[in-house]
Amino acid sequence: MAAESTQGPGIPEEPGTAGPRHRAEGRRRRRRDRRTGLRVMAWTAAGIVVLGGTGAGYLYFKLNGNIDSVDIDQALGTDRPEKADNGSENILVLGSDTRSGGNEELGGGTDDGTARSDTAMIVHVHEGHRRASVVSIPRDTVVDRPECTDTEGGTHPAATGVMFNSAYSTGGAACAVKTVESITDLRMDHYLEIDFAGFQKLIDGLGGVEVTTTEDIEDPESHLDLKAGTHRLDGEQALGLVRTRHGVGDGSDLGRIQLQQAFLKALLQQVREVGVFTSPKKLYDLADTATKTVTTDSGLGSVNSLMSFAGGLKGISPARMQMVTMPVRYDPADANRVLLEKDKAQLVWTALKNDEPIPGAATEGTAAGQAGDVVSAS
């Protein structure tokens, strides 16, 4: 009697092949293998995400830890100009000549615990972040400094007939912002400060900045010696250029401002050309340097805030940046000081308040220096 099939009635086995039962078991094994493989892949992917996230988190906290920020809003309270409601923003940008933190040699002095605002600019970003207007404030402008409270809670009395840059050396960032707001009646939405060492490192990190000079520039005090022509300036040379005041024009702070404005346009062009927004490594290296060497208001005091702010400025090309010097005239009592041209300056502040271009009439006939054509972006 023939043995019964182990596959059950009606299911014949073919010689030389696996029977239906074996095929079913094979299918189950393959399904289990696929599920196991999927689980392995899933856990591997999860591990990569976790490791990647940990790395990104480490870099994030490292960069965040680099940033120094000050609470301007807390120090100044509510007695301030109202925020604009037209989508524009005002940022006070200061270049500090502090002698500490690696700046002693660059500053040409000793670390006496004080600092001055060597450079001051109001950067007005127009609605839509496609245009910007930049107003340079001469540090030698004679102003009436209002009473102010610094970020440590100290109060500093008002003073009349003092240099503008004394506001920073007296009460730091908060006092500088308070003084600018009292002059302009414009709310400063943000504050950004960079020192000598930080500026030099940023330029070197970008690979230098190319400029063209129309005449020789030589200034032993800023260690600058450039022949007329096109140059790629490294960090040290760039710092010398934006600080020189005896190598060009009439030797005043107004001539230096013209150089600073021309260099800023060249710098902006270099940032766009080097592709920092498309190269993660380049972006990180610059971010690491920048976050170590800038001081911001608390609103910009995080990596996310700074990156969002910087990313919002990508659409502003040098051609869309209007640059002027605050309307001033020479002080007849002191050739090294300048006085505010109040009527013409009001044209500037009104234009910014209304988010409009600054009219040419605002700067016509003012002491704007003589170095405007000495340097240009290449």
Secondary structure, DSSP 8 states (H G I E B T S, - for coil): -----TT-TT----TTS--HHHHHHHHHHHHHHHHHHHHHHHHHHHHHHHHHHHHHHHHHHHHHHH-EEE-HHHHHTT-S----SSS-EEEEEEEE--SSTT-HHHHTS---S---EEEEEEEEE-TTSS-EEEEE--TTEEEEE--EE-TTS-EE--EEEEETTHHHHHHHHHHHHHHHHHHH-----EEEEEEHHHHHHHHHHTT-EEEEESS-EEEGGGTEEE-SEEEEE-HHHHHHHHH-SSSSTTSSHHHHHHHHHHHHHHHHHHHHHHTTTT-HHHHHHHHHHHHHHEEEEGGG-SHHHHHHHHHTTTT--GGGEEEEE--EEEETTEEEEEEE-HHHHHHHHHHHHTT----GGGTTTS---S-TTTEEE-
